[in-house]
Amino acid sequence: MTPHALRSCFTFTLYAFALTLLAASFGRCASTQAGPSGGLKDTIPPVLLKTTPEQGAVHFDGKKIVLTFDEYIALKDVAKNVVVSPPSLQRPVVQRRGKNIQVIFQDDTLYTDRTYTIDFGSSLADNNEGNLYPPFRFVFSTGNIIDSMAFTGVLRDAYTMETIEGATVLLHEALTDSAVYTALPAAVARTDGWGYFSIQHIAPRPYRMYAIEDKNSNYRYDPGERIAFLDSAFMPAITVAALPTITDATDTAALLQRPVERLLLAAKETVGKQFLSEYPQTGKRQFNLVFNQRNPVILSLSLNGIDSTGYVIERNRFSDTLTCWITAPTLPDTLRGMLNYLKTDSLNNLSPTEVLLRFMYKEPEESADTKKKDDAEKPPAWTPKIDFNQQTGMTAGVVVSFETLPTHIDTTRLTLFKLNAEKKTRLPETFIWQPDSLSLRRFFIRAKWTTGTDYELEALPEAFTEVYGRSNDSLVYKFTTPNPDKFCHIALMLSNVSSHYIIQVLDTKKERVLREVRTDKAGKILFEYLPAGEYCFRFIDDENRNNVWDPGEVLAKRQPEKVAFLTLPDGKDVLTLRENSEIEQDVDVAALFIWEAPTFPLPPNADEHHDADDHNDYGTLPAALSDDKEGKDE
């Protein structure tokens, strides 16, 4: 090798070594963790270099917004994370182009003289390691100003009080009731994992607010979705400048310190058109009247050949299904009837309506095997279900329920025995037979129970007779009352009781109601014989005293019945009860339902200027895309 070639080779080697050291140095500066291969992992999120147009631009008349980053960028769940406010009929296209993110608006979709926000949420991340870009909102205006007002709140489920993520919050400038059904909103936002929302850069004017699940993403309320709403219009009272800037979506402390102006409670409406949906005959002596809504108003019911004393009506828990039991001694060959009730007419008013009822019932056919088995093994003609629950039996007693309607009950043919410790003798016990106020086919046997003791309930033949004429055979039901040492007991000492309340004991998922009592008086509510474990206690303000929780109604501006949970000083609503424990807890019921929310009064005569129609006041769209045209098409 010549001296010149040797020098060239040595120079190239030094140059390559220097580049290697330089690359390693840069890698150390930009990394804080070791990667899977032993190298250093990039943990720095992308850097936004510029936006086109600039952040806060006014008089925007273009079709494209471009964000330029220092590295290749990834888009995550655009439909879920990116929210453009106000929304349009034709949604902008959000796409990645190398190190750029482009938001492309369709032709003629931007309103005039309107402030726009594009909230990117958690959609932006670097392409290699997935490092999220901090929450980012781009703002521009098609007019000459950037609106500066804001509104914040939290959305919860009205029954469970759990926060709702991914719901759409709508602001309408049209103050009419129909706007949420037919018109696009003036501004939108989406709730995060905390149920929190912040609608920013809105104009200082009156709004109606709604929050919906919006399952079909049409920015309108479709009955069947959960919905929350404010009863009346409001004025935004804070500015964007007053809101904290969140630079880390995982900073829990900062997220919990965000201002909350309103608490919105969402539920599914049960209101709608009232009509008889079906009336199946489920037996020779029974049929159901199934209605579309709760609490139908029955004006009259007549059955051919049967007078009004020949049948009884049983309502289910929600009073949307009525079961008619025919108790008359004989039945006509063909059962027909006439129902007169209040039905929703074309003007959404309840009007008297007559329905001719025609029934055709066919006995289910029995197979040859079933007939042979029935002949070989003669079961009791009719057996009620008898149960003593270890958790509720000491207060509820023995529960006797029937599949069909009992028409005659002879309590003289019932005997309750208490067994002595050696179980050699049986001593008759005095008991009370009590019907359930909510069911015609359920009864309670109550007595002065002794804990940890064996009992027997004996029923002689024909103690019970049902609507089809069947009676019971002899039966004996044996049970043992619980040992109190194996359970826990909690007494709620209620004060400031000003309404009728339903108090429920729930599992920690708030899905199962384990116990339920109702009261309108202060004093002690005792829940005994609860297995050791964790529980929640829900209080329902049952304003209409119908013994069930009722959701709200949008058009009537009626909120869901209030719900509150018993909470501990640490703010948790789960109570841990230990075996063989007795707890007494003071509960200020009125204080449970207090949530401090500021009010935002409207300026004088605000309603007169903003409720003329469902059109938006914040700018104009081309005629082909106006809200009026859209409503007619749908």
KOLROFI-390581 format. One line per 3 residues: number of its first residue (from 1); for each residue x, y, z of C-alpha. Coordinates in steps of 0.02 Angstrom, whole numbers, plus 50000, padded with zeros to 5 digits. Example, Ala and Ser with C-alpha at 12.3 -4.5 7.8 and 13.67 -1.06 7.14 Angstrom:
1	50615:49775:50390 ~ 50684:49947:50357 .
***
This chain:
1	50000:50000:50000 ~ 50070:50171:49955 ~ 50099:50303:50091 .
4	49960:50408:50015 ~ 49837:50262:50020 ~ 49887:50220:50198 .
7	49857:50400:50254 ~ 49685:50400:50168 ~ 49636:50237:50253 .
10	49691:50301:50424 ~ 49598:50465:50399 ~ 49436:50373:50351 .
13	49450:50262:50506 ~ 49468:50412:50622 ~ 49321:50498:50537 .
16	49210:50345:50558 ~ 49260:50327:50741 ~ 49220:50511:50773 .
19	49047:50491:50694 ~ 49014:50340:50805 ~ 49060:50437:50963 .
22	48953:50584:50908 ~ 48801:50473:50875 ~ 48821:50389:51045 .
25	48834:50560:51129 ~ 48671:50618:51049 ~ 48587:50456:51098 .
28	48634:50481:51281 ~ 48569:50658:51281 ~ 48397:50608:51214 .
31	48369:50452:51317 ~ 48336:50407:51498 ~ 48300:50220:51492 .
34	48378:50063:51426 ~ 48291:49980:51280 ~ 48258:49794:51258 .
37	48417:49769:51157 ~ 48526:49852:51289 ~ 48530:50021:51202 .
40	48450:50182:51264 ~ 48264:50209:51238 ~ 48192:50374:51177 .
43	48070:50439:51308 ~ 48054:50619:51246 ~ 47887:50661:51162 .
46	47883:50748:50993 ~ 47917:50935:50983 ~ 47795:51046:50889 .
49	47901:51160:50779 ~ 47766:51266:50698 ~ 47584:51276:50646 .
52	47511:51340:50484 ~ 47424:51457:50510 ~ 47491:51517:50677 .
55	47404:51473:50839 ~ 47264:51600:50870 ~ 47253:51656:50688 .
58	47104:51764:50639 ~ 47017:51793:50472 ~ 47057:51614:50424 .
61	46985:51572:50253 ~ 47089:51422:50205 ~ 47050:51236:50199 .
64	47198:51160:50291 ~ 47281:51166:50462 ~ 47458:51093:50471 .
67	47556:51047:50628 ~ 47743:51018:50596 ~ 47843:50913:50720 .
70	48028:50874:50740 ~ 48003:50689:50705 ~ 47883:50569:50623 .
73	47717:50573:50711 ~ 47581:50443:50738 ~ 47394:50470:50751 .
76	47296:50366:50876 ~ 47106:50342:50876 ~ 47065:50500:50779 .
79	46876:50475:50789 ~ 46887:50455:50978 ~ 47019:50585:51021 .
82	47007:50728:50896 ~ 46862:50848:50926 ~ 46827:50996:50812 .
85	46712:51129:50883 ~ 46591:51185:50819 ~ 46556:51025:50723 .
88	46499:51020:50542 ~ 46396:50901:50438 ~ 46551:50850:50339 .
91	46691:50811:50460 ~ 46867:50870:50419 ~ 46998:50741:50369 .
94	47138:50719:50496 ~ 47289:50632:50421 ~ 47476:50609:50442 .
97	47601:50664:50311 ~ 47777:50622:50370 ~ 47817:50742:50511 .
100	47658:50840:50480 ~ 47480:50821:50542 ~ 47351:50894:50424 .
103	47172:50942:50462 ~ 47082:50968:50296 ~ 46910:51048:50295 .
106	46785:51002:50162 ~ 46718:51139:50047 ~ 46600:51264:50127 .
109	46597:51182:50300 ~ 46667:51326:50404 ~ 46550:51453:50483 .
112	46588:51638:50463 ~ 46639:51746:50611 ~ 46666:51598:50724 .
115	46805:51540:50840 ~ 46859:51360:50808 ~ 46952:51239:50919 .
118	47033:51074:50870 ~ 47063:50970:51025 ~ 47186:50831:50985 .
121	47170:50744:51153 ~ 47283:50592:51164 ~ 47296:50565:50977 .
124	47474:50628:50948 ~ 47628:50522:50985 ~ 47800:50491:50911 .
127	47804:50355:50780 ~ 47936:50242:50860 ~ 47912:50234:51048 .
130	47733:50300:51060 ~ 47779:50444:51177 ~ 47621:50550:51191 .
133	47621:50733:51148 ~ 47545:50837:51290 ~ 47360:50882:51274 .
136	47349:51008:51134 ~ 47210:51122:51073 ~ 47231:51225:50914 .
139	47128:51384:50903 ~ 47085:51495:50755 ~ 46945:51609:50700 .
142	46855:51642:50537 ~ 46814:51815:50605 ~ 46918:51955:50680 .
145	46921:51896:50864 ~ 46958:51740:50966 ~ 46817:51710:51090 .
148	46885:51693:51265 ~ 46749:51619:51377 ~ 46747:51441:51444 .
151	46638:51319:51539 ~ 46688:51166:51641 ~ 46602:51022:51726 .
154	46596:50837:51769 ~ 46476:50708:51699 ~ 46416:50562:51806 .
157	46288:50424:51790 ~ 46135:50483:51887 ~ 46104:50313:51969 .
160	46279:50248:52007 ~ 46365:50418:52019 ~ 46511:50345:51921 .
163	46601:50463:51802 ~ 46565:50441:51615 ~ 46708:50442:51491 .
166	46691:50480:51306 ~ 46523:50568:51313 ~ 46491:50721:51204 .
169	46446:50886:51285 ~ 46342:51003:51178 ~ 46312:51190:51190 .
172	46164:51259:51094 ~ 46135:51443:51062 ~ 45958:51404:51008 .
175	45863:51396:51172 ~ 45715:51297:51105 ~ 45683:51122:51171 .
178	45695:51042:51000 ~ 45873:51101:50964 ~ 45958:50950:51043 .
181	45855:50835:50931 ~ 45871:50926:50765 ~ 46012:51055:50759 .
184	46200:51051:50765 ~ 46273:51127:50925 ~ 46371:51288:50936 .
187	46513:51203:51029 ~ 46561:51028:51084 ~ 46684:50941:51199 .
190	46715:50763:51255 ~ 46730:50698:51433 ~ 46894:50619:51485 .
193	46929:50472:51600 ~ 46879:50578:51750 ~ 46713:50626:51671 .
196	46784:50802:51657 ~ 46751:50921:51513 ~ 46809:51094:51468 .
199	46727:51191:51327 ~ 46842:51335:51282 ~ 46843:51489:51171 .
202	46655:51515:51169 ~ 46563:51680:51151 ~ 46487:51771:51303 .
205	46305:51730:51267 ~ 46167:51617:51335 ~ 46178:51430:51301 .
208	46078:51272:51334 ~ 46189:51127:51386 ~ 46170:50939:51359 .
211	46284:50789:51374 ~ 46245:50631:51275 ~ 46326:50463:51239 .
214	46307:50500:51052 ~ 46331:50320:50997 ~ 46308:50362:50813 .
217	46416:50521:50821 ~ 46284:50635:50746 ~ 46296:50769:50882 .
220	46109:50752:50915 ~ 46010:50668:51051 ~ 45930:50504:51000 .
223	45810:50434:51131 ~ 45887:50279:51206 ~ 46054:50364:51239 .
226	46099:50424:51413 ~ 46075:50611:51424 ~ 46112:50748:51550 .
229	46054:50928:51540 ~ 46041:51092:51631 ~ 45863:51146:51671 .
232	45885:51320:51601 ~ 46002:51425:51495 ~ 46164:51490:51571 .
235	46299:51618:51536 ~ 46483:51567:51539 ~ 46566:51653:51686 .
238	46752:51612:51673 ~ 46884:51644:51540 ~ 47006:51526:51459 .
241	47148:51621:51542 ~ 47080:51569:51714 ~ 47097:51384:51674 .
244	47256:51290:51722 ~ 47368:51223:51585 ~ 47388:51035:51594 .
247	47551:50977:51515 ~ 47545:50797:51578 ~ 47389:50693:51553 .
250	47450:50574:51690 ~ 47472:50708:51825 ~ 47331:50656:51942 .
253	47357:50799:52065 ~ 47342:50930:51928 ~ 47190:50845:51852 .
256	47098:50843:52018 ~ 47129:51029:52041 ~ 47040:51080:51880 .
259	46890:51194:51912 ~ 46718:51111:51905 ~ 46574:51231:51880 .
262	46432:51107:51858 ~ 46393:50926:51895 ~ 46289:50845:51757 .
265	46192:50685:51791 ~ 46153:50570:51644 ~ 46018:50438:51629 .
268	45912:50352:51498 ~ 45739:50426:51484 ~ 45592:50309:51507 .
271	45471:50432:51433 ~ 45401:50411:51260 ~ 45240:50371:51173 .
274	45119:50271:51279 ~ 45031:50129:51192 ~ 44984:49947:51217 .
277	45124:49850:51134 ~ 45055:49673:51157 ~ 44931:49571:51259 .
280	44985:49389:51259 ~ 44876:49257:51342 ~ 44994:49156:51451 .
283	44865:49033:51517 ~ 44680:48996:51513 ~ 44653:49111:51661 .
286	44787:49241:51634 ~ 44847:49368:51507 ~ 44967:49515:51508 .
289	44942:49694:51454 ~ 45115:49756:51404 ~ 45135:49945:51383 .
292	45274:50048:51306 ~ 45290:50161:51459 ~ 45266:50150:51646 .
295	45105:50183:51740 ~ 44973:50169:51603 ~ 44806:50248:51643 .
298	44671:50114:51627 ~ 44498:50191:51609 ~ 44405:50026:51598 .
301	44427:49842:51559 ~ 44282:49727:51517 ~ 44286:49541:51476 .
304	44142:49453:51389 ~ 44041:49345:51509 ~ 44145:49399:51660 .
307	44097:49541:51777 ~ 44220:49655:51867 ~ 44226:49541:52020 .
310	44284:49395:51913 ~ 44463:49454:51885 ~ 44605:49545:51974 .
313	44747:49650:51904 ~ 44928:49629:51961 ~ 45059:49759:51916 .
316	45244:49723:51900 ~ 45375:49827:51991 ~ 45382:49964:51860 .
319	45196:49960:51817 ~ 45226:49938:51631 ~ 45156:49760:51627 .
322	44987:49716:51700 ~ 44937:49534:51726 ~ 44751:49497:51727 .
325	44704:49343:51829 ~ 44529:49276:51795 ~ 44451:49211:51956 .
328	44274:49183:51892 ~ 44213:49004:51918 ~ 44179:48975:51733 .
331	44261:49037:51573 ~ 44176:49078:51407 ~ 44220:48970:51258 .
334	44309:49116:51176 ~ 44387:49252:51280 ~ 44369:49430:51216 .
337	44375:49599:51297 ~ 44379:49787:51277 ~ 44517:49896:51350 .
340	44497:50084:51366 ~ 44657:50176:51413 ~ 44752:50339:51381 .
343	44862:50325:51227 ~ 44983:50453:51155 ~ 44906:50530:50999 .
346	44987:50614:50848 ~ 44999:50778:50946 ~ 45089:50690:51090 .
349	44937:50707:51202 ~ 44859:50566:51303 ~ 44688:50528:51232 .
352	44560:50392:51274 ~ 44579:50243:51157 ~ 44480:50081:51145 .
355	44564:49918:51098 ~ 44469:49758:51059 ~ 44558:49613:51142 .
358	44548:49442:51059 ~ 44632:49294:51141 ~ 44678:49124:51074 .
361	44762:49004:51195 ~ 44823:48830:51154 ~ 44883:48712:51289 .
364	45064:48657:51264 ~ 45075:48480:51199 ~ 45156:48347:51308 .
367	45271:48216:51234 ~ 45237:48030:51259 ~ 45389:48018:51374 .
370	45325:48160:51482 ~ 45152:48082:51497 ~ 45228:47913:51543 .
373	45338:47995:51675 ~ 45191:48094:51745 ~ 45089:47934:51762 .
376	45232:47843:51850 ~ 45281:47985:51968 ~ 45136:48087:52030 .
379	45211:48251:52093 ~ 45116:48367:52210 ~ 44978:48453:52113 .
382	45040:48625:52161 ~ 45188:48673:52271 ~ 45229:48850:52326 .
385	45409:48909:52339 ~ 45462:48929:52522 ~ 45625:49013:52573 .
388	45710:49077:52730 ~ 45859:49184:52681 ~ 46003:49180:52805 .
391	46039:49366:52779 ~ 45863:49437:52776 ~ 45757:49305:52861 .
394	45770:49375:53037 ~ 45676:49530:52980 ~ 45584:49474:52822 .
397	45537:49303:52890 ~ 45493:49151:52785 ~ 45448:49201:52607 .
400	45308:49103:52524 ~ 45285:49139:52338 ~ 45173:49064:52206 .
403	45193:49042:52019 ~ 45008:49072:51990 ~ 44880:49173:52087 .
406	44823:49097:52253 ~ 44636:49116:52275 ~ 44617:49036:52446 .
409	44741:49025:52591 ~ 44693:48932:52750 ~ 44821:48982:52882 .
412	44740:48863:53008 ~ 44820:48724:52906 ~ 44994:48799:52934 .
415	45099:48762:53089 ~ 45269:48834:53134 ~ 45372:48725:53251 .
418	45527:48769:53351 ~ 45644:48624:53388 ~ 45729:48611:53556 .
421	45917:48592:53574 ~ 45913:48403:53569 ~ 45791:48407:53421 .
424	45681:48279:53509 ~ 45526:48388:53530 ~ 45436:48517:53425 .
427	45352:48666:53504 ~ 45220:48765:53406 ~ 45264:48947:53379 .
430	45148:49095:53355 ~ 45169:49178:53185 ~ 45094:49314:53077 .
433	45043:49285:52895 ~ 45072:49447:52799 ~ 45044:49485:52612 .
436	45176:49580:52514 ~ 45111:49753:52471 ~ 45199:49747:52301 .
439	45146:49574:52241 ~ 44985:49473:52244 ~ 45083:49310:52240 .
442	45206:49337:52382 ~ 45181:49322:52571 ~ 45286:49327:52731 .
445	45279:49221:52887 ~ 45349:49322:53031 ~ 45385:49267:53210 .
448	45496:49305:53360 ~ 45645:49208:53294 ~ 45781:49138:53405 .
451	45954:49143:53327 ~ 46046:48982:53289 ~ 45888:48878:53306 .
454	45804:48745:53198 ~ 45624:48771:53138 ~ 45499:48676:53035 .
457	45351:48746:52937 ~ 45216:48618:52906 ~ 45073:48640:52780 .
460	44928:48519:52775 ~ 44843:48475:52611 ~ 44735:48614:52537 .
463	44817:48750:52639 ~ 44840:48842:52474 ~ 44724:48841:52323 .
466	44764:48932:52161 ~ 44668:49009:52017 ~ 44665:48847:51916 .
469	44589:48750:52062 ~ 44747:48656:52111 ~ 44796:48635:52294 .
472	44953:48582:52384 ~ 44993:48412:52458 ~ 45069:48395:52631 .
475	45238:48479:52643 ~ 45369:48518:52775 ~ 45500:48654:52757 .
478	45650:48648:52875 ~ 45769:48793:52908 ~ 45892:48860:53035 .
481	45904:49040:53092 ~ 46079:49116:53077 ~ 46213:49124:53210 .
484	46240:49311:53243 ~ 46426:49283:53277 ~ 46452:49244:53093 .
487	46376:49408:53030 ~ 46393:49595:53052 ~ 46264:49728:53088 .
490	46258:49913:53046 ~ 46136:50043:53111 ~ 46115:50206:53014 .
493	46057:50347:53129 ~ 45967:50464:53010 ~ 45944:50651:53039 .
496	45879:50795:52932 ~ 45755:50683:52840 ~ 45644:50797:52737 .
499	45584:50682:52597 ~ 45543:50501:52560 ~ 45703:50400:52539 .
502	45749:50230:52472 ~ 45905:50163:52560 ~ 45996:50020:52474 .
505	46141:49908:52522 ~ 46245:49869:52366 ~ 46396:49768:52316 .
508	46553:49868:52278 ~ 46517:49866:52091 ~ 46350:49951:52129 .
511	46262:49825:52019 ~ 46167:49715:52144 ~ 46042:49780:52272 .
514	46066:49668:52424 ~ 45946:49756:52544 ~ 45821:49897:52527 .
517	45716:49996:52649 ~ 45607:50150:52630 ~ 45581:50288:52756 .
520	45525:50468:52775 ~ 45571:50484:52959 ~ 45729:50517:53057 .
523	45792:50380:53172 ~ 45876:50210:53161 ~ 45883:50103:53005 .
526	45956:49934:53050 ~ 46036:49815:52926 ~ 46068:49651:53016 .
529	46150:49487:52968 ~ 46261:49551:52831 ~ 46406:49435:52786 .
532	46576:49512:52822 ~ 46636:49609:52671 ~ 46630:49775:52579 .
535	46469:49869:52542 ~ 46403:50032:52471 ~ 46250:50123:52538 .
538	46144:50219:52413 ~ 46012:50348:52460 ~ 45877:50390:52332 .
541	45768:50543:52355 ~ 45604:50464:52299 ~ 45512:50626:52265 .
544	45356:50548:52189 ~ 45350:50408:52320 ~ 45329:50269:52194 .
547	45465:50164:52278 ~ 45579:50158:52126 ~ 45713:50274:52058 .
550	45651:50379:51910 ~ 45763:50453:51774 ~ 45736:50627:51708 .
553	45638:50695:51561 ~ 45719:50819:51442 ~ 45566:50906:51371 .
556	45485:50922:51542 ~ 45651:50989:51611 ~ 45638:50862:51751 .
559	45802:50799:51821 ~ 45830:50618:51876 ~ 45784:50585:52056 .
562	45933:50628:52164 ~ 46054:50493:52218 ~ 46191:50503:52349 .
565	46311:50378:52426 ~ 46363:50366:52607 ~ 46545:50418:52610 .
568	46683:50404:52739 ~ 46792:50552:52794 ~ 46923:50499:52666 .
571	46793:50521:52527 ~ 46774:50335:52489 ~ 46600:50263:52473 .
574	46646:50082:52514 ~ 46622:50025:52694 ~ 46711:49871:52760 .
577	46610:49769:52886 ~ 46696:49635:52989 ~ 46626:49473:53057 .
580	46536:49486:53225 ~ 46540:49677:53222 ~ 46406:49803:53265 .
583	46427:49977:53189 ~ 46325:50133:53218 ~ 46343:50271:53089 .
586	46269:50446:53100 ~ 46200:50506:52933 ~ 46147:50685:52898 .
589	46036:50643:52749 ~ 46016:50822:52688 ~ 46205:50846:52688 .
592	46228:50692:52577 ~ 46140:50779:52433 ~ 46232:50946:52442 .
595	46343:50990:52296 ~ 46405:51169:52293 ~ 46374:51232:52117 .
598	46380:51416:52068 ~ 46237:51489:51970 ~ 46256:51591:51812 .
601	46106:51706:51786 ~ 46058:51763:51613 ~ 46062:51946:51565 .
604	45893:52033:51557 ~ 45783:51982:51409 ~ 45908:51851:51352 .
607	45772:51726:51309 ~ 45684:51850:51196 ~ 45836:51864:51083 .
610	45889:51683:51068 ~ 45737:51568:51062 ~ 45658:51617:50898 .
613	45710:51460:50805 ~ 45840:51323:50798 ~ 45964:51417:50689 .
616	46138:51452:50755 ~ 46179:51634:50785 ~ 46368:51620:50768 .
619	46386:51628:50580 ~ 46312:51564:50418 ~ 46336:51410:50314 .
622	46296:51387:50132 ~ 46110:51355:50109 ~ 46139:51175:50058 .
625	46217:51136:50228 ~ 46108:51240:50344 ~ 46025:51160:50496 .
628	45852:51191:50420 ~ 45893:51092:50265 ~ 45970:50952:50366 .
631	45819:50936:50478 ~ 45703:50918:50330 ~ 45812:50785:50250 .
634	45807:50679:50406 .
***
